[in-house]
Each structure stands twice: as structure tokens, then as C-alpha cells.
Amino acid sequence: AFQADGKLTYRQFQILETISKSKEPITIGNLIKMKKMSRMTLFRDLRELHLQNKIIRLGQGRGVSYVISS
């Protein structure tokens, strides 16, 4: 189900765009409010983006936030 070839789904592209426009690290809770998608869907997309080195994960557990990889 994961795209190993580095291609992004439209949803993943939207998530990347939202994170890149944010001035500070963005949390899953903030993304859920903005994107109106389920927590698990968002979590899977964020994990895939992290594995592709598109985003950087900061913190652990409930304190996780994300920024664009430079």
C-alpha cells in the first residue's frame, strides 16, 4: 500500500503543503482540524512522508510535531 517509488498521493501533497506553510512545527491534532481526515489516515501519510525524508519528526509520543525536511 505504500509508495516506495517516492510518488506522492494528492492527500500527501496537501499535507506537505500545509506543513511547509506553517511558521512553526505542526502537530497531528492541528492537521486533523485543518484537513478533516481521520487520525489513522493522517498518521499513515505522515509516516510515509517521513520514510521518504520529506518531513522531519520532532519529539515523541503525544508531543510529536512535524517540519519540512530541508
mmCIF file as Biopython writes it, N, C-alpha, C and O atoms, coordinates in Angstrom:
data_model
#
loop_
_atom_site.group_PDB
_atom_site.id
_atom_site.type_symbol
_atom_site.label_atom_id
_atom_site.label_alt_id
_atom_site.label_comp_id
_atom_site.label_asym_id
_atom_site.label_entity_id
_atom_site.label_seq_id
_atom_site.pdbx_PDB_ins_code
_atom_site.Cartn_x
_atom_site.Cartn_y
_atom_site.Cartn_z
_atom_site.occupancy
_atom_site.B_iso_or_equiv
_atom_site.auth_seq_id
_atom_site.auth_asym_id
_atom_site.pdbx_PDB_model_num
ATOM 1   N N  . ALA A ? 1  ? 0.818   -1.201 0.000  1.0 0.0 1  A 1 
ATOM 2   C CA . ALA A ? 1  ? 0.000   0.000  0.000  1.0 0.0 1  A 1 
ATOM 3   C C  . ALA A ? 1  ? 0.859   1.260  0.000  1.0 0.0 1  A 1 
ATOM 4   O O  . ALA A ? 1  ? 0.393   2.327  -0.400 1.0 0.0 1  A 1 
ATOM 5   N N  . PHE A ? 2  ? 2.111   1.146  0.446  1.0 0.0 2  A 1 
ATOM 6   C CA . PHE A ? 2  ? 2.982   2.322  0.469  1.0 0.0 2  A 1 
ATOM 7   C C  . PHE A ? 2  ? 3.664   2.522  -0.867 1.0 0.0 2  A 1 
ATOM 8   O O  . PHE A ? 2  ? 3.979   1.566  -1.576 1.0 0.0 2  A 1 
ATOM 9   N N  . GLN A ? 3  ? 3.886   3.785  -1.197 1.0 0.0 3  A 1 
ATOM 10  C CA . GLN A ? 3  ? 4.580   4.102  -2.447 1.0 0.0 3  A 1 
ATOM 11  C C  . GLN A ? 3  ? 6.082   4.165  -2.197 1.0 0.0 3  A 1 
ATOM 12  O O  . GLN A ? 3  ? 6.593   5.156  -1.675 1.0 0.0 3  A 1 
ATOM 13  N N  . ALA A ? 4  ? 6.772   3.117  -2.566 1.0 0.0 4  A 1 
ATOM 14  C CA . ALA A ? 4  ? 8.220   3.073  -2.350 1.0 0.0 4  A 1 
ATOM 15  C C  . ALA A ? 4  ? 8.964   3.868  -3.418 1.0 0.0 4  A 1 
ATOM 16  O O  . ALA A ? 4  ? 10.145  4.174  -3.255 1.0 0.0 4  A 1 
ATOM 17  N N  . ASP A ? 5  ? 8.278   4.203  -4.509 1.0 0.0 5  A 1 
ATOM 18  C CA . ASP A ? 5  ? 8.944   4.902  -5.614 1.0 0.0 5  A 1 
ATOM 19  C C  . ASP A ? 5  ? 9.038   6.411  -5.403 1.0 0.0 5  A 1 
ATOM 20  O O  . ASP A ? 5  ? 9.548   7.122  -6.269 1.0 0.0 5  A 1 
ATOM 21  N N  . GLY A ? 6  ? 8.556   6.908  -4.270 1.0 0.0 6  A 1 
ATOM 22  C CA . GLY A ? 6  ? 8.691   8.329  -3.970 1.0 0.0 6  A 1 
ATOM 23  C C  . GLY A ? 6  ? 7.572   9.197  -4.521 1.0 0.0 6  A 1 
ATOM 24  O O  . GLY A ? 6  ? 7.602   10.416 -4.357 1.0 0.0 6  A 1 
ATOM 25  N N  . LYS A ? 7  ? 6.583   8.592  -5.172 1.0 0.0 7  A 1 
ATOM 26  C CA . LYS A ? 7  ? 5.453   9.370  -5.680 1.0 0.0 7  A 1 
ATOM 27  C C  . LYS A ? 7  ? 4.509   9.698  -4.533 1.0 0.0 7  A 1 
ATOM 28  O O  . LYS A ? 7  ? 4.310   8.884  -3.631 1.0 0.0 7  A 1 
ATOM 29  N N  . LEU A ? 8  ? 3.927   10.895 -4.570 1.0 0.0 8  A 1 
ATOM 30  C CA . LEU A ? 8  ? 3.014   11.319 -3.519 1.0 0.0 8  A 1 
ATOM 31  C C  . LEU A ? 8  ? 1.567   11.222 -3.979 1.0 0.0 8  A 1 
ATOM 32  O O  . LEU A ? 8  ? 1.248   11.487 -5.138 1.0 0.0 8  A 1 
ATOM 33  N N  . THR A ? 9  ? 0.702   10.840 -3.058 1.0 0.0 9  A 1 
ATOM 34  C CA . THR A ? 9  ? -0.724  10.909 -3.352 1.0 0.0 9  A 1 
ATOM 35  C C  . THR A ? 9  ? -1.139  12.373 -3.228 1.0 0.0 9  A 1 
ATOM 36  O O  . THR A ? 9  ? -0.393  13.183 -2.678 1.0 0.0 9  A 1 
ATOM 37  N N  . TYR A ? 10 ? -2.304  12.712 -3.728 1.0 0.0 10 A 1 
ATOM 38  C CA . TYR A ? 10 ? -2.803  14.079 -3.626 1.0 0.0 10 A 1 
ATOM 39  C C  . TYR A ? 10 ? -2.919  14.491 -2.161 1.0 0.0 10 A 1 
ATOM 40  O O  . TYR A ? 10 ? -2.599  15.622 -1.796 1.0 0.0 10 A 1 
ATOM 41  N N  . ARG A ? 11 ? -3.378  13.565 -1.331 1.0 0.0 11 A 1 
ATOM 42  C CA . ARG A ? 11 ? -3.530  13.817 0.105  1.0 0.0 11 A 1 
ATOM 43  C C  . ARG A ? 11 ? -2.176  14.112 0.753  1.0 0.0 11 A 1 
ATOM 44  O O  . ARG A ? 11 ? -2.055  15.041 1.551  1.0 0.0 11 A 1 
ATOM 45  N N  . GLN A ? 12 ? -1.161  13.320 0.410  1.0 0.0 12 A 1 
ATOM 46  C CA . GLN A ? 12 ? 0.178   13.538 0.959  1.0 0.0 12 A 1 
ATOM 47  C C  . GLN A ? 12 ? 0.741   14.883 0.495  1.0 0.0 12 A 1 
ATOM 48  O O  . GLN A ? 12 ? 1.414   15.575 1.258  1.0 0.0 12 A 1 
ATOM 49  N N  . PHE A ? 13 ? 0.461   15.247 -0.756 1.0 0.0 13 A 1 
ATOM 50  C CA . PHE A ? 13 ? 0.907   16.533 -1.277 1.0 0.0 13 A 1 
ATOM 51  C C  . PHE A ? 13 ? 0.260   17.673 -0.479 1.0 0.0 13 A 1 
ATOM 52  O O  . PHE A ? 13 ? 0.925   18.653 -0.143 1.0 0.0 13 A 1 
ATOM 53  N N  . GLN A ? 14 ? -1.032  17.541 -0.179 1.0 0.0 14 A 1 
ATOM 54  C CA . GLN A ? 14 ? -1.736  18.560 0.614  1.0 0.0 14 A 1 
ATOM 55  C C  . GLN A ? 14 ? -1.135  18.683 2.014  1.0 0.0 14 A 1 
ATOM 56  O O  . GLN A ? 14 ? -0.969  19.789 2.529  1.0 0.0 14 A 1 
ATOM 57  N N  . ILE A ? 15 ? -0.816  17.555 2.617  1.0 0.0 15 A 1 
ATOM 58  C CA . ILE A ? 15 ? -0.209  17.566 3.951  1.0 0.0 15 A 1 
ATOM 59  C C  . ILE A ? 15 ? 1.140   18.282 3.903  1.0 0.0 15 A 1 
ATOM 60  O O  . ILE A ? 15 ? 1.429   19.128 4.750  1.0 0.0 15 A 1 
ATOM 61  N N  . LEU A ? 16 ? 1.962   17.944 2.913  1.0 0.0 16 A 1 
ATOM 62  C CA . LEU A ? 16 ? 3.267   18.594 2.752  1.0 0.0 16 A 1 
ATOM 63  C C  . LEU A ? 16 ? 3.115   20.095 2.581  1.0 0.0 16 A 1 
ATOM 64  O O  . LEU A ? 16 ? 3.859   20.872 3.179  1.0 0.0 16 A 1 
ATOM 65  N N  . GLU A ? 17 ? 2.160   20.500 1.772  1.0 0.0 17 A 1 
ATOM 66  C CA . GLU A ? 17 ? 1.922   21.913 1.519  1.0 0.0 17 A 1 
ATOM 67  C C  . GLU A ? 17 ? 1.530   22.638 2.815  1.0 0.0 17 A 1 
ATOM 68  O O  . GLU A ? 17 ? 2.014   23.737 3.086  1.0 0.0 17 A 1 
ATOM 69  N N  . THR A ? 18 ? 0.663   22.024 3.601  1.0 0.0 18 A 1 
ATOM 70  C CA . THR A ? 18 ? 0.217   22.612 4.866  1.0 0.0 18 A 1 
ATOM 71  C C  . THR A ? 18 ? 1.386   22.757 5.837  1.0 0.0 18 A 1 
ATOM 72  O O  . THR A ? 18 ? 1.538   23.799 6.475  1.0 0.0 18 A 1 
ATOM 73  N N  . ILE A ? 19 ? 2.215   21.711 5.951  1.0 0.0 19 A 1 
ATOM 74  C CA . ILE A ? 19 ? 3.362   21.763 6.861  1.0 0.0 19 A 1 
ATOM 75  C C  . ILE A ? 19 ? 4.354   22.837 6.400  1.0 0.0 19 A 1 
ATOM 76  O O  . ILE A ? 19 ? 4.917   23.558 7.223  1.0 0.0 19 A 1 
ATOM 77  N N  . SER A ? 20 ? 4.565   22.940 5.096  1.0 0.0 20 A 1 
ATOM 78  C CA . SER A ? 20 ? 5.542   23.911 4.586  1.0 0.0 20 A 1 
ATOM 79  C C  . SER A ? 20 ? 5.081   25.356 4.803  1.0 0.0 20 A 1 
ATOM 80  O O  . SER A ? 20 ? 5.913   26.251 4.958  1.0 0.0 20 A 1 
ATOM 81  N N  . LYS A ? 21 ? 3.771   25.590 4.814  1.0 0.0 21 A 1 
ATOM 82  C CA . LYS A ? 21 ? 3.248   26.948 5.014  1.0 0.0 21 A 1 
ATOM 83  C C  . LYS A ? 21 ? 3.236   27.359 6.484  1.0 0.0 21 A 1 
ATOM 84  O O  . LYS A ? 21 ? 3.128   28.544 6.800  1.0 0.0 21 A 1 
ATOM 85  N N  . SER A ? 22 ? 3.347   26.382 7.376  1.0 0.0 22 A 1 
ATOM 86  C CA . SER A ? 22 ? 3.309   26.670 8.807  1.0 0.0 22 A 1 
ATOM 87  C C  . SER A ? 22 ? 4.632   27.294 9.263  1.0 0.0 22 A 1 
ATOM 88  O O  . SER A ? 22 ? 5.710   26.842 8.875  1.0 0.0 22 A 1 
ATOM 89  N N  . LYS A ? 23 ? 4.535   28.324 10.081 1.0 0.0 23 A 1 
ATOM 90  C CA . LYS A ? 23 ? 5.729   29.020 10.577 1.0 0.0 23 A 1 
ATOM 91  C C  . LYS A ? 23 ? 6.442   28.229 11.676 1.0 0.0 23 A 1 
ATOM 92  O O  . LYS A ? 23 ? 7.631   28.431 11.919 1.0 0.0 23 A 1 
ATOM 93  N N  . GLU A ? 24 ? 5.711   27.331 12.336 1.0 0.0 24 A 1 
ATOM 94  C CA . GLU A ? 24 ? 6.290   26.527 13.411 1.0 0.0 24 A 1 
ATOM 95  C C  . GLU A ? 24 ? 5.922   25.060 13.213 1.0 0.0 24 A 1 
ATOM 96  O O  . GLU A ? 24 ? 5.045   24.751 12.407 1.0 0.0 24 A 1 
ATOM 97  N N  . PRO A ? 25 ? 6.583   24.147 13.938 1.0 0.0 25 A 1 
ATOM 98  C CA . PRO A ? 25 ? 6.247   22.720 13.794 1.0 0.0 25 A 1 
ATOM 99  C C  . PRO A ? 25 ? 4.760   22.484 14.002 1.0 0.0 25 A 1 
ATOM 100 O O  . PRO A ? 25 ? 4.136   23.117 14.854 1.0 0.0 25 A 1 
ATOM 101 N N  . ILE A ? 26 ? 4.196   21.572 13.222 1.0 0.0 26 A 1 
ATOM 102 C CA . ILE A ? 26 ? 2.748   21.334 13.250 1.0 0.0 26 A 1 
ATOM 103 C C  . ILE A ? 26 ? 2.462   19.948 13.833 1.0 0.0 26 A 1 
ATOM 104 O O  . ILE A ? 26 ? 3.175   18.987 13.545 1.0 0.0 26 A 1 
ATOM 105 N N  . THR A ? 27 ? 1.418   19.856 14.652 1.0 0.0 27 A 1 
ATOM 106 C CA . THR A ? 27 ? 1.071   18.595 15.310 1.0 0.0 27 A 1 
ATOM 107 C C  . THR A ? 27 ? 0.005   17.842 14.519 1.0 0.0 27 A 1 
ATOM 108 O O  . THR A ? 27 ? -0.635  18.401 13.629 1.0 0.0 27 A 1 
ATOM 109 N N  . ILE A ? 28 ? -0.175  16.581 14.854 1.0 0.0 28 A 1 
ATOM 110 C CA . ILE A ? 28 ? -1.219  15.777 14.215 1.0 0.0 28 A 1 
ATOM 111 C C  . ILE A ? 28 ? -2.589  16.388 14.511 1.0 0.0 28 A 1 
ATOM 112 O O  . ILE A ? 28 ? -3.449  16.440 13.631 1.0 0.0 28 A 1 
ATOM 113 N N  . GLY A ? 29 ? -2.793  16.848 15.739 1.0 0.0 29 A 1 
ATOM 114 C CA . GLY A ? 29 ? -4.067  17.468 16.118 1.0 0.0 29 A 1 
ATOM 115 C C  . GLY A ? 29 ? -4.398  18.670 15.239 1.0 0.0 29 A 1 
ATOM 116 O O  . GLY A ? 29 ? -5.536  18.825 14.797 1.0 0.0 29 A 1 
ATOM 117 N N  . ASN A ? 30 ? -3.406  19.518 14.986 1.0 0.0 30 A 1 
ATOM 118 C CA . ASN A ? 30 ? -3.614  20.682 14.123 1.0 0.0 30 A 1 
ATOM 119 C C  . ASN A ? 30 ? -3.942  20.256 12.697 1.0 0.0 30 A 1 
ATOM 120 O O  . ASN A ? 30 ? -4.813  20.845 12.056 1.0 0.0 30 A 1 
ATOM 121 N N  . LEU A ? 31 ? -3.250  19.240 12.202 1.0 0.0 31 A 1 
ATOM 122 C CA . LEU A ? 31 ? -3.508  18.754 10.841 1.0 0.0 31 A 1 
ATOM 123 C C  . LEU A ? 31 ? -4.912  18.162 10.723 1.0 0.0 31 A 1 
ATOM 124 O O  . LEU A ? 31 ? -5.584  18.358 9.710  1.0 0.0 31 A 1 
ATOM 125 N N  . ILE A ? 32 ? -5.353  17.448 11.742 1.0 0.0 32 A 1 
ATOM 126 C CA . ILE A ? 32 ? -6.698  16.859 11.724 1.0 0.0 32 A 1 
ATOM 127 C C  . ILE A ? 32 ? -7.750  17.965 11.602 1.0 0.0 32 A 1 
ATOM 128 O O  . ILE A ? 32 ? -8.694  17.847 10.821 1.0 0.0 32 A 1 
ATOM 129 N N  . LYS A ? 33 ? -7.580  19.035 12.376 1.0 0.0 33 A 1 
ATOM 130 C CA . LYS A ? 33 ? -8.532  20.152 12.328 1.0 0.0 33 A 1 
ATOM 131 C C  . LYS A ? 33 ? -8.548  20.809 10.952 1.0 0.0 33 A 1 
ATOM 132 O O  . LYS A ? 33 ? -9.608  21.169 10.439 1.0 0.0 33 A 1 
ATOM 133 N N  . MET A ? 34 ? -7.358  20.964 10.355 1.0 0.0 34 A 1 
ATOM 134 C CA . MET A ? 34 ? -7.260  21.661 9.065  1.0 0.0 34 A 1 
ATOM 135 C C  . MET A ? 34 ? -7.699  20.797 7.892  1.0 0.0 34 A 1 
ATOM 136 O O  . MET A ? 34 ? -8.349  21.288 6.970  1.0 0.0 34 A 1 
ATOM 137 N N  . LYS A ? 35 ? -7.350  19.519 7.918  1.0 0.0 35 A 1 
ATOM 138 C CA . LYS A ? 35 ? -7.552  18.660 6.749  1.0 0.0 35 A 1 
ATOM 139 C C  . LYS A ? 35 ? -8.797  17.797 6.817  1.0 0.0 35 A 1 
ATOM 140 O O  . LYS A ? 35 ? -9.169  17.192 5.811  1.0 0.0 35 A 1 
ATOM 141 N N  . LYS A ? 36 ? -9.446  17.718 7.951  1.0 0.0 36 A 1 
ATOM 142 C CA . LYS A ? 36 ? -10.680 16.939 8.081  1.0 0.0 36 A 1 
ATOM 143 C C  . LYS A ? 36 ? -10.527 15.489 7.610  1.0 0.0 36 A 1 
ATOM 144 O O  . LYS A ? 36 ? -11.333 14.986 6.828  1.0 0.0 36 A 1 
ATOM 145 N N  . MET A ? 37 ? -9.475  14.833 8.104  1.0 0.0 37 A 1 
ATOM 146 C CA . MET A ? 37 ? -9.296  13.408 7.781  1.0 0.0 37 A 1 
ATOM 147 C C  . MET A ? 37 ? -9.084  12.640 9.074  1.0 0.0 37 A 1 
ATOM 148 O O  . MET A ? 37 ? -8.797  13.231 10.115 1.0 0.0 37 A 1 
ATOM 149 N N  . SER A ? 38 ? -9.223  11.331 9.007  1.0 0.0 38 A 1 
ATOM 150 C CA . SER A ? 38 ? -9.100  10.529 10.227 1.0 0.0 38 A 1 
ATOM 151 C C  . SER A ? 38 ? -7.661  10.519 10.725 1.0 0.0 38 A 1 
ATOM 152 O O  . SER A ? 38 ? -6.716  10.704 9.958  1.0 0.0 38 A 1 
ATOM 153 N N  . ARG A ? 39 ? -7.520  10.299 12.021 1.0 0.0 39 A 1 
ATOM 154 C CA . ARG A ? 39 ? -6.199  10.267 12.661 1.0 0.0 39 A 1 
ATOM 155 C C  . ARG A ? 39 ? -5.321  9.174  12.044 1.0 0.0 39 A 1 
ATOM 156 O O  . ARG A ? 39 ? -4.137  9.399  11.790 1.0 0.0 39 A 1 
ATOM 157 N N  . MET A ? 40 ? -5.896  7.994  11.803 1.0 0.0 40 A 1 
ATOM 158 C CA . MET A ? 40 ? -5.095  6.883  11.257 1.0 0.0 40 A 1 
ATOM 159 C C  . MET A ? 40 ? -4.639  7.171  9.832  1.0 0.0 40 A 1 
ATOM 160 O O  . MET A ? 40 ? -3.497  6.875  9.480  1.0 0.0 40 A 1 
ATOM 161 N N  . THR A ? 41 ? -5.512  7.741  9.010  1.0 0.0 41 A 1 
ATOM 162 C CA . THR A ? 41 ? -5.136  8.092  7.640  1.0 0.0 41 A 1 
ATOM 163 C C  . THR A ? 41 ? -3.996  9.102  7.670  1.0 0.0 41 A 1 
ATOM 164 O O  . THR A ? 41 ? -3.009  8.965  6.948  1.0 0.0 41 A 1 
ATOM 165 N N  . LEU A ? 42 ? -4.144  10.104 8.506  1.0 0.0 42 A 1 
ATOM 166 C CA . LEU A ? 42 ? -3.121  11.131 8.628  1.0 0.0 42 A 1 
ATOM 167 C C  . LEU A ? 42 ? -1.817  10.537 9.146  1.0 0.0 42 A 1 
ATOM 168 O O  . LEU A ? 42 ? -0.740  10.855 8.642  1.0 0.0 42 A 1 
ATOM 169 N N  . PHE A ? 43 ? -1.916  9.685  10.141 1.0 0.0 43 A 1 
ATOM 170 C CA . PHE A ? 43 ? -0.733  9.053  10.709 1.0 0.0 43 A 1 
ATOM 171 C C  . PHE A ? 43 ? 0.018   8.234  9.657  1.0 0.0 43 A 1 
ATOM 172 O O  . PHE A ? 43 ? 1.244   8.304  9.573  1.0 0.0 43 A 1 
ATOM 173 N N  . ARG A ? 44 ? -0.720  7.457  8.852  1.0 0.0 44 A 1 
ATOM 174 C CA . ARG A ? 44 ? -0.083  6.648  7.799  1.0 0.0 44 A 1 
ATOM 175 C C  . ARG A ? 44 ? 0.604   7.531  6.769  1.0 0.0 44 A 1 
ATOM 176 O O  . ARG A ? 44 ? 1.725   7.246  6.349  1.0 0.0 44 A 1 
ATOM 177 N N  . ASP A ? 45 ? -0.074  8.616  6.359  1.0 0.0 45 A 1 
ATOM 178 C CA . ASP A ? 45 ? 0.526   9.527  5.379  1.0 0.0 45 A 1 
ATOM 179 C C  . ASP A ? 45 ? 1.772   10.211 5.944  1.0 0.0 45 A 1 
ATOM 180 O O  . ASP A ? 45 ? 2.774   10.354 5.243  1.0 0.0 45 A 1 
ATOM 181 N N  . LEU A ? 46 ? 1.709   10.634 7.208  1.0 0.0 46 A 1 
ATOM 182 C CA . LEU A ? 46 ? 2.874   11.275 7.835  1.0 0.0 46 A 1 
ATOM 183 C C  . LEU A ? 46 ? 4.034   10.296 7.947  1.0 0.0 46 A 1 
ATOM 184 O O  . LEU A ? 46 ? 5.187   10.668 7.724  1.0 0.0 46 A 1 
ATOM 185 N N  . ARG A ? 47 ? 3.737   9.053  8.290  1.0 0.0 47 A 1 
ATOM 186 C CA . ARG A ? 47 ? 4.797   8.039  8.386  1.0 0.0 47 A 1 
ATOM 187 C C  . ARG A ? 47 ? 5.454   7.817  7.027  1.0 0.0 47 A 1 
ATOM 188 O O  . ARG A ? 47 ? 6.676   7.707  6.933  1.0 0.0 47 A 1 
ATOM 189 N N  . GLU A ? 48 ? 4.648   7.752  5.989  1.0 0.0 48 A 1 
ATOM 190 C CA . GLU A ? 48 ? 5.180   7.559  4.639  1.0 0.0 48 A 1 
ATOM 191 C C  . GLU A ? 48 ? 6.037   8.756  4.217  1.0 0.0 48 A 1 
ATOM 192 O O  . GLU A ? 48 ? 7.113   8.577  3.646  1.0 0.0 48 A 1 
ATOM 193 N N  . LEU A ? 49 ? 5.563   9.971  4.495  1.0 0.0 49 A 1 
ATOM 194 C CA . LEU A ? 49 ? 6.332   11.168 4.159  1.0 0.0 49 A 1 
ATOM 195 C C  . LEU A ? 49 ? 7.652   11.206 4.931  1.0 0.0 49 A 1 
ATOM 196 O O  . LEU A ? 49 ? 8.673   11.652 4.407  1.0 0.0 49 A 1 
ATOM 197 N N  . HIS A ? 50 ? 7.621   10.734 6.178  1.0 0.0 50 A 1 
ATOM 198 C CA . HIS A ? 50 ? 8.837   10.677 6.994  1.0 0.0 50 A 1 
ATOM 199 C C  . HIS A ? 50 ? 9.816   9.655  6.421  1.0 0.0 50 A 1 
ATOM 200 O O  . HIS A ? 50 ? 11.017  9.917  6.351  1.0 0.0 50 A 1 
ATOM 201 N N  . LEU A ? 51 ? 9.306   8.492  6.011  1.0 0.0 51 A 1 
ATOM 202 C CA . LEU A ? 51 ? 10.166  7.457  5.424  1.0 0.0 51 A 1 
ATOM 203 C C  . LEU A ? 51 ? 10.797  7.921  4.114  1.0 0.0 51 A 1 
ATOM 204 O O  . LEU A ? 51 ? 11.896  7.487  3.766  1.0 0.0 51 A 1 
ATOM 205 N N  . GLN A ? 52 ? 10.109  8.800  3.388  1.0 0.0 52 A 1 
ATOM 206 C CA . GLN A ? 52 ? 10.636  9.341  2.129  1.0 0.0 52 A 1 
ATOM 207 C C  . GLN A ? 52 ? 11.525  10.565 2.369  1.0 0.0 52 A 1 
ATOM 208 O O  . GLN A ? 52 ? 11.973  11.207 1.419  1.0 0.0 52 A 1 
ATOM 209 N N  . ASN A ? 53 ? 11.777  10.883 3.641  1.0 0.0 53 A 1 
ATOM 210 C CA . ASN A ? 53 ? 12.601  12.040 4.029  1.0 0.0 53 A 1 
ATOM 211 C C  . ASN A ? 53 ? 12.051  13.370 3.524  1.0 0.0 53 A 1 
ATOM 212 O O  . ASN A ? 53 ? 12.816  14.290 3.234  1.0 0.0 53 A 1 
ATOM 213 N N  . LYS A ? 54 ? 10.735  13.473 3.420  1.0 0.0 54 A 1 
ATOM 214 C CA . LYS A ? 54 ? 10.107  14.733 3.012  1.0 0.0 54 A 1 
ATOM 215 C C  . LYS A ? 54 ? 9.856   15.620 4.228  1.0 0.0 54 A 1 
ATOM 216 O O  . LYS A ? 54 ? 9.873   16.847 4.123  1.0 0.0 54 A 1 
ATOM 217 N N  . ILE A ? 55 ? 9.622   14.988 5.395  1.0 0.0 55 A 1 
ATOM 218 C CA . ILE A ? 55 ? 9.377   15.736 6.623  1.0 0.0 55 A 1 
ATOM 219 C C  . ILE A ? 55 ? 10.255  15.192 7.742  1.0 0.0 55 A 1 
ATOM 220 O O  . ILE A ? 55 ? 10.738  14.061 7.679  1.0 0.0 55 A 1 
ATOM 221 N N  . ILE A ? 56 ? 10.452  16.014 8.764  1.0 0.0 56 A 1 
ATOM 222 C CA . ILE A ? 56 ? 11.228  15.622 9.942  1.0 0.0 56 A 1 
ATOM 223 C C  . ILE A ? 56 ? 10.264  15.552 11.119 1.0 0.0 56 A 1 
ATOM 224 O O  . ILE A ? 56 ? 9.434   16.438 11.321 1.0 0.0 56 A 1 
ATOM 225 N N  . ARG A ? 57 ? 10.393  14.486 11.881 1.0 0.0 57 A 1 
ATOM 226 C CA . ARG A ? 57 ? 9.547   14.277 13.053 1.0 0.0 57 A 1 
ATOM 227 C C  . ARG A ? 57 ? 10.289  14.775 14.288 1.0 0.0 57 A 1 
ATOM 228 O O  . ARG A ? 57 ? 11.418  14.363 14.552 1.0 0.0 57 A 1 
ATOM 229 N N  . LEU A ? 58 ? 9.647   15.662 15.041 1.0 0.0 58 A 1 
ATOM 230 C CA . LEU A ? 58 ? 10.248  16.213 16.251 1.0 0.0 58 A 1 
ATOM 231 C C  . LEU A ? 58 ? 9.489   15.704 17.467 1.0 0.0 58 A 1 
ATOM 232 O O  . LEU A ? 58 ? 8.258   15.704 17.474 1.0 0.0 58 A 1 
ATOM 233 N N  . GLY A ? 59 ? 10.215  15.270 18.498 1.0 0.0 59 A 1 
ATOM 234 C CA . GLY A ? 59 ? 9.570   14.826 19.732 1.0 0.0 59 A 1 
ATOM 235 C C  . GLY A ? 59 ? 9.112   13.378 19.670 1.0 0.0 59 A 1 
ATOM 236 O O  . GLY A ? 59 ? 9.379   12.655 18.710 1.0 0.0 59 A 1 
ATOM 237 N N  . GLN A ? 60 ? 8.410   12.978 20.733 1.0 0.0 60 A 1 
ATOM 238 C CA . GLN A ? 60 ? 7.932   11.603 20.835 1.0 0.0 60 A 1 
ATOM 239 C C  . GLN A ? 60 ? 6.533   11.572 21.429 1.0 0.0 60 A 1 
ATOM 240 O O  . GLN A ? 60 ? 6.098   12.518 22.087 1.0 0.0 60 A 1 
ATOM 241 N N  . GLY A ? 61 ? 5.838   10.471 21.187 1.0 0.0 61 A 1 
ATOM 242 C CA . GLY A ? 61 ? 4.523   10.261 21.790 1.0 0.0 61 A 1 
ATOM 243 C C  . GLY A ? 61 ? 3.533   11.359 21.451 1.0 0.0 61 A 1 
ATOM 244 O O  . GLY A ? 61 ? 3.366   11.721 20.286 1.0 0.0 61 A 1 
ATOM 245 N N  . ARG A ? 62 ? 2.875   11.888 22.479 1.0 0.0 62 A 1 
ATOM 246 C CA . ARG A ? 62 ? 1.853   12.909 22.260 1.0 0.0 62 A 1 
ATOM 247 C C  . ARG A ? 62 ? 2.452   14.255 21.868 1.0 0.0 62 A 1 
ATOM 248 O O  . ARG A ? 62 ? 1.739   15.128 21.372 1.0 0.0 62 A 1 
ATOM 249 N N  . GLY A ? 63 ? 3.750   14.430 22.085 1.0 0.0 63 A 1 
ATOM 250 C CA . GLY A ? 63 ? 4.389   15.709 21.779 1.0 0.0 63 A 1 
ATOM 251 C C  . GLY A ? 63 ? 4.992   15.781 20.396 1.0 0.0 63 A 1 
ATOM 252 O O  . GLY A ? 63 ? 5.769   16.695 20.117 1.0 0.0 63 A 1 
ATOM 253 N N  . VAL A ? 64 ? 4.661   14.844 19.516 1.0 0.0 64 A 1 
ATOM 254 C CA . VAL A ? 64 ? 5.243   14.828 18.167 1.0 0.0 64 A 1 
ATOM 255 C C  . VAL A ? 64 ? 4.732   15.985 17.333 1.0 0.0 64 A 1 
ATOM 256 O O  . VAL A ? 64 ? 3.543   16.303 17.340 1.0 0.0 64 A 1 
ATOM 257 N N  . SER A ? 65 ? 5.658   16.612 16.612 1.0 0.0 65 A 1 
ATOM 258 C CA . SER A ? 65 ? 5.282   17.628 15.626 1.0 0.0 65 A 1 
ATOM 259 C C  . SER A ? 65 ? 6.165   17.419 14.409 1.0 0.0 65 A 1 
ATOM 260 O O  . SER A ? 65 ? 7.163   16.700 14.467 1.0 0.0 65 A 1 
ATOM 261 N N  . TYR A ? 66 ? 5.789   18.053 13.309 1.0 0.0 66 A 1 
ATOM 262 C CA . TYR A ? 66 ? 6.464   17.820 12.045 1.0 0.0 66 A 1 
ATOM 263 C C  . TYR A ? 66 ? 6.879   19.130 11.378 1.0 0.0 66 A 1 
ATOM 264 O O  . TYR A ? 66 ? 6.182   20.140 11.464 1.0 0.0 66 A 1 
ATOM 265 N N  . VAL A ? 67 ? 8.034   19.084 10.713 1.0 0.0 67 A 1 
ATOM 266 C CA . VAL A ? 67 ? 8.510   20.208 9.906  1.0 0.0 67 A 1 
ATOM 267 C C  . VAL A ? 67 ? 8.987   19.653 8.566  1.0 0.0 67 A 1 
ATOM 268 O O  . VAL A ? 67 ? 9.255   18.458 8.442  1.0 0.0 67 A 1 
ATOM 269 N N  . ILE A ? 68 ? 9.092   20.525 7.570  1.0 0.0 68 A 1 
ATOM 270 C CA . ILE A ? 68 ? 9.589   20.117 6.254  1.0 0.0 68 A 1 
ATOM 271 C C  . ILE A ? 68 ? 11.072  19.826 6.337  1.0 0.0 68 A 1 
ATOM 272 O O  . ILE A ? 68 ? 11.825  20.564 6.971  1.0 0.0 68 A 1 
ATOM 273 N N  . SER A ? 69 ? 11.486  18.752 5.698  1.0 0.0 69 A 1 
ATOM 274 C CA . SER A ? 69 ? 12.898  18.401 5.629  1.0 0.0 69 A 1 
ATOM 275 C C  . SER A ? 69 ? 13.613  19.377 4.699  1.0 0.0 69 A 1 
ATOM 276 O O  . SER A ? 69 ? 13.120  19.694 3.616  1.0 0.0 69 A 1 
ATOM 277 N N  . SER A ? 70 ? 14.788  19.854 5.138  1.0 0.0 70 A 1 
ATOM 278 C CA . SER A ? 70 ? 15.477  20.859 4.298  1.0 0.0 70 A 1 
ATOM 279 C C  . SER A ? 70 ? 16.392  20.238 3.278  1.0 0.0 70 A 1 
ATOM 280 O O  . SER A ? 70 ? 17.033  20.952 2.507  1.0 0.0 70 A 1 
#
